[in-house]
Every structure is written in C-alpha cells, then in structure tokens.
Amino acid sequence: MGTPEVLARAGNIVVPCVLALRAQGFAVSMKVINEREEWKAEKPDLVLRAEDPLGLLGLASLRKRRGRRWRATDDEIDAFFREFYPDIAPGDIPAH
C-alpha cells in the first residue's frame, strides 16, 4: 500500500484552500478587522466566515456533506462526547 500522504495545517495550505474554494464557485475575500484577518467565501445562497482559508474550506466541506441540516442532532452530540470525552458523565455534557 505504501506510505500515506500527510497533509498538515501549515503556511503552504493557504493558497490551495483558496483555489479549492474558488473551484467550488465561491468568491473569496479577506479584510483586517482590529488587527485580525477575517476571511469570507460567498455564493449567492451561502456566506461562510472564518479566521483563515482552511476554516472556510472546512465549513464548505461541512455544508456540502450535510446540506442545510448541517447542525448535529442531540444523539450525534451525545455520541461525540461518548467517543472523544468518555470520562465526562452524561449529566455533565454541555447543553445542546
């Protein structure tokens, strides 16, 4: 099978993320507000906002995969906490 390809969050992913968003039909923009970058990806029916292009691409992927019903259900949230935070008692799981 060979060695798996590894991608990591680093400076060299910014441009490919913007290119991938544009390939999906998004107009991408950035402005600095209070010394922080605010990135935006827009289509006529969807606006995504994030701190960086990787965040935008993650949101675009989430929306593409889950559609308008992208929010997690109560059961999905409970399953998430059981898998990733098994030491949290069910009564201590944050309200959702």
VODREN-74930 format. One record per residue: x, y, z of N, C-alpha, C, O in turn; residue in one letter. Coordinates in steps of 0.001 Angstrom, whole numbers, plus 524288, in hexadecimal, padded with zeros to 5 digits. Atoms other than C-alpha are relative to their C-alpha. Layout:
// VODREN-74930
XYZXYZXYZXYZA;...
***
This chain:
// VODREN-74930
8033E7FB50800008000080000800008035E804DF80000801CD808CF7FDBBM;7FC8F7FB7F8001580B5280948802577FF08803BA8047B7FBAC802DB807CFG;8005C7FC0A7FBF880CF98151180AD97FB6C803AA7FEF07FAD68058E7FA8ET;8046A7FC77800E8800B581D4D80CD6801D9805A17FF42805C9807448017AP;7FF037FA6A800A2800B282B5A808627FE55802C2804FF7FA4C8017580744E;801347FD1B7FB3D800E4834C8813D87FF44805C07FEA5802B0808287FC47V;800F17FA65800727FACD8424E813877FF908021F8057C7FD377FFA5808DEL;800387FD9F7FAD27FC5F84B5781F1E7FEF4805CF7FF738002B808377FB78A;800F87FA607FFF07F818858F2822B480545802BB80019808488022D803CER;7FB147FD2A800818035B8617481E307FF328045A7FC077FB19804A97F988A;8006E7FB9480386805F986D898161E7FF297FE897FA527FCFA801977F751G;8006A8017C8058480670865EC8096D7FA917FE177FE717F9D47FC7D7F9F8N;8054B801B38016E7F7E48626E809FB7FC598048F7FED27F806803BF7FCE1I;803767FB78800AE7F2778704D809457FE55800A97FA527F9AB800F87F933V;801477FF30805877F338871FC7FA897FCD57FB767FDCF7F8EF7FC6F7FB2AV;8034880442801FB7EE3D8643A7F7547FA6B80022802247F6C37FEAC7FF62P;8054F7FF957FDDC7E2A586680800757FCD0804107FD027F84A8031D7FBAFC;802BC7FBED802F87DF0E8731F7F9727FEC07FE077FA897FA737FEE97F892V;800F18021A8053E7E08C86C677EC477FB9E7FBF48000B7F8637FBD97FC7CL;80426803F57FF9B7D7E2861157F0B57FAA88028D800C47F6C8800D27FE81A;804EF7FD357FF377CD6986A8A7F5737FE27802867FAEA7F98B802417F994L;801737FD91804FB7CDB2871E97E89A7FE377FBEC7FC127FAAB7FCED7F8FBR;8019C80438803897CCB9865067E1397FA777FE25801377F7D27FBFA7FDD4A;80556801687FE757C01C8629D7E8D07FC2E804777FF0B7F79A8041580077Q;803747FBB2801627BAAD86F9D7E4137FF9D80454804007FC4E807C780375G;800237FBE37FC0A7BD71877FE7F01380358804A47FE5D80781803FA7FC0BF;7FCC47FB4D800437C232885FF7EF658027F800768055F7FFC28004480951A;7FD327FFE47FB097CC978872C7F9F1802418056F800DF8047C807C87FD51V;7FDD87FADC7FEB07D065893B4800E38022C7FFDC8058E800FA7FC5D808A2S;7FDB27FF8C7FAD67D81C897EF80CC980070805BB80152801CD808EF7FE01M;7FF057FABD7FE277D85A8A43A814DF8020B7FF9F8058E8011A7FBC88084BK;7FDD27FFDC7FABE7DF5E8A8018214B7FC7A80367803647FB6D807EC80224V;803597FD467FC417D6B68ABDF82CBA802947FF7E8055A803847FB2F80743I;7FD66800007FAE47DD058AFE383994804EA7FC9A7FFFC805D47F98F80398N;7FB06802BB800A17EA068AA54834D87FF717FA187FF4F8033C7F7357FFEEE;800EB8058E800FA7E3D389D10831E47FDC27FF487FA917FA878025D7F8C8R;8022280137805247E13389706824B97FA967FD90800897F9B17FA2D803D5E;8052280275800697D318893E98218F7FF4C7FE507FA597FF2A801907F6CFE;8009480234805397D15E88AFC815E07FA437FECD7FF037F7637FD478028DW;80573800F9801737C4938898B80E867FFE97FD437FAB9802CF7FEAE7F728K;80101802B1804F47C02988038803D77FA318008A7FEF27F6F87FF4F8024BA;805827FEE7801387B382883B47FCE67FE457FD8C7FAE18011E7FD5F7F702E;803048017D8049D7A9FB87DE57F35A7FADE802F3800967F9CF8050F804C7K;804F27FD267FF7F79CBB883E67F0687FC9A7FE298048A7F9C58014A806D8P;8036F802167FBEF7962287AF67FA52802D17FE6580509800707FC0280876D;7FD07801D57FB7A7A101878D38045A8049B8039B8011C8077F8050D7FD8DL;7FB7E7FCE87FE4E7AAC9880F580C12802B77FD068045D8003B7FB778082DV;7FCD68029C7FC0C7B5BE87A96813D4803E9803EE8022780610807097FF2EL;7FC317FC887FD827BE6C881EB81D90803847FCBF8037D801BB7F93280631R;7FC3E802D27FCBF7CAC587D1D82436804E98034A800B880594807607FE45A;7FB1C7FD467FEEA7D7FA8813C8296F804107FF2E7FBBC807D2802287FB58E;7FC28801288040E7DF2487B3581DE77FD7E7FCB37FBB37F92F7FAAE7FC67D;8023680304804527DD1887456810DA7FF057FA438014C7FB5D7F7EE7FF38P;800F9805687FE7D7DE53866E48170C7FACF7FF8B802E57F7E17FBD48020DL;8050C7FFF37FD567D2F386A3681FF97FB808008D7FC327F77B7FDFA7FCC3G;8040B7FF67804067CB1586EBE8143D7FF1C7FAE37FD1A7FAAA7F94D7FC2FL;80072804E2802F07CE068623280CFB7FD657FBCA803527FA637F89F80150L;8029D803A77FC827C9F585A4B818DC7FA24800F88003C7F70D7FD498001CG;8058D7FEAD7FFF67BD02861948197A7FD637FE877FAD87F9017FC8E7FACAL;8022680164805237BAFD85FB380AD77FF3E7FA1C7FF997FB527F8487FD80A;80064805B0800167BD9A8512A80C5D7FB827FE1B8036B7F8947FA9D801E5S;8044C801527FC777B44985040817EB7FABF800F67FD607F7477FDA37FD86L;804F97FE948028E7A9818572D8105B7FEDD7FC737FB5F7FA667FAE47FA80R;800B7803678048C7ABC984EF08042F7FE5E7FA87801BB7FB067F8177FF47K;80109805537FE297AB728424080BEB7FABF7FF87802C57F7ED7FBB8801F4R;804AF800737FCC57A0298452B815317FB75803627FE2A7F716802D180016R;8042F7FCC7802167986E84F4480D937FE1C8041A803DC800E38059080780G;8023C7FBFE7FC9278F8385934813FE7FF1A7FE058058C7FE908011D80930R;800A68024E7FAC878DD084FE681F60805567FE618021D806137F9F0803CDR;7FA9C801167FE6D79C3C850D7822F2800A27FF79805E28046A7FD23807B8W;7FF7E800417FA4A799B585234831837FF9D7FA5E801EC7FCC37F7317FFB5R;800328053A7FDB579C068462A839E07FAFD7FF53803287F91E802F8805ADA;804988013D7FCCA7905383F948400C801CA7FEF88059F806727FE4D8069FT;7FEB4801447FA9078FBB83D2884EB5802A97FAB38005B806707FA1580345D;7FD9C805367FFEB792DE82ED384C3A80594800227FDEA809037FD888000DD;7FAB57FF928022079EAD83263843DF803B28029E803DD808378010D80462E;7FCCF7FD497FC107A3A383BAD84E5B801477FC4A8047C805BE7FC0B80640I;7FF0D803C27FBCF7A1FC8315A858D9803FB7FBE17FE56807757FA878015FD;7FC4B803EB801F87A936827528507480587802477FF9D8095A7FF9C800CAA;7FAEC7FD5A8004B7B4318311D84E268029E800198055F807327FEB8805E3F;7FDBB7FFB37FAC77B6248332885CBD801687FA968021C8055E7FA04804C6F;7FEB2805527FE437B5B38247C85F71805127FE257FD7B808417FB9680004R;7FB53801CA802C57C033822248551B804E8802FB8018C808F38009780294E;7FB547FCD97FF4D7C97A82D7B85789800EE801E1805938055180356806E7F;7FF907FE537FA917C6D583108865D07FD2F7FC138038A7F9777FD7B8063EY;802E28040E7FD297C2E68242A86C2B7FFEF800C7805E97FCAB7FE7F8089BP;7FFC87FF2C7FA537C698828EF879C97FBFB80402801EE7FB41804AD806A3D;804067FC3F7FE6E7BBF883354879A37FAF47FCFF801007F9137FA227FDA0I;804E78029B7FEA47AFE782E64880957FB95802377FCA17FBA2806DA7FB59A;804487FE25803557A36482F368786E7FD6F80501801F87FBF9808577FED4P;802717FB557FDDC79DCE83978881A680375804DA7FF91801958093C80035G;7FC547FB97800617A9F9841F387FC1800F1801CA7FA61803CC8058F7F982D;7FF607FE7B805757A92984296870D27FD68805507FF497F8F180610800E9I;802447FAC7800B87A714850D686CF47FAB17FFC97FD4B7F9C27FC797F9EFP;805337FFBA8025F7992C8546B8695C8007D800EE7FA2C803EB803C57F85DA;7FFEE7FF55805B77963F8539285AF27FA9A8004C7FDE77F9E1800DB7F92EH;
***
